[in-house]
Amino acid sequence: MIEKEFTLAVMLHARPAGLAARAAKKFDSGISISFGDKTSDAKSIIGLMSLGAKKGDAVKLRASGSDEEEAIKSIENILTGEQR
């Protein structure tokens, strides 16, 4: 399992949540994102939006599985604004 904390460059509204969820679905690993006391499956758009995380908030990304490193990098890049 890999765990990475980073600061969001975007609010987790429909578009960025959709981009992150679509990216997460490409990986076999289980992937979750936590904000405060809430945790969501990164493959769920609704779950990501329900976290209520905004630009500048720190979130924790966790992945576990055969492609966990790639999964973390891909989703982090989307949510930190390094990939659009």
Long-range contacts (C-beta under 8 A, 24 or more apart in sequence): 1-62, 1-63, 1-64, 1-68, 2-62, 2-63, 2-64, 2-68, 2-69, 2-72, 3-60, 3-61, 3-62, 4-60, 4-61, 4-62, 4-72, 4-76, 5-58, 5-59, 5-60, 5-61, 6-58, 6-59, 6-61, 6-76, 6-79, 6-80, 7-56, 7-57, 7-58, 7-59, 7-80, 8-53, 8-54, 8-55, 8-56, 8-57, 8-58, 8-59, 8-79, 8-80, 9-55, 9-79, 9-80, 9-81, 10-55, 10-79, 10-81, 11-53, 11-54, 11-55, 12-48, 12-49, 12-51, 12-52, 12-53, 12-54, 12-79, 13-49, 14-45, 14-49, 16-78, 16-79, 17-45, 17-48, 17-49, 18-45, 19-78, 20-48, 20-75, 20-78, 20-79, 21-45, 21-48, 23-74, 23-75, 23-78, 24-71, 24-74, 24-75, 26-74, 27-63, 27-65, 27-67, 27-68, 27-70, 27-71, 27-74, 28-65, 28-66, 28-67, 29-63, 29-64, 29-65, 29-66, 29-67, 29-68, 29-71, 30-63, 30-64, 30-65, 31-61, 31-62, 31-63, 31-68, 31-71, 31-72, 31-75, 32-61, 32-62, 32-63, 33-59, 33-60, 33-61, 33-62, 33-75, 34-59, 34-60, 34-62, 35-59, 35-60, 42-75
